[in-house]
Amino acid sequence: MIIRPATEADLPMINRLIRQQENRFLEELMLPDINDPLNISFIAAHDDAEKQMIFAFGQARQIETTEADQQSGELLQTIFVAVDQERTVAAQFMEQWLLEAKKRKIKRVNFNGF
């Protein structure tokens, strides 16, 4: 399994995952959703195939508390979809988000969605 940041090229497979969800409360993503610097997006893919098959996507959003202090605020998990290894992927995504929060000096992290 490979965990890596989501890219523009992943968008069609990410949206396919979203469409496959039974309780479709998520809207399909657009390019700005991936490119927004306040969004931290990761995918999980099988690494045994020639073409990586994405089976999970997660996104957290940085919420600033003040305009003067942009390296603070809160990191909220906003999207998580997985069709395989859900618990393992969720744990690894959380680990990656925590590392990114530390780099960005984010003071609070909220993963209530898990």
Secondary structure, 3 states (H helix, E strand, C coil): CEEEECCHHHHHHHHHHHHHCCCCCCCCCCHHHHHCCCEEEEEEEECCCCCCEEEEEEEEEEECCCCCCCCCCEEEEEEEEECCCHHHHHHHHHHHHHHHHHHHCCCEEECCCC
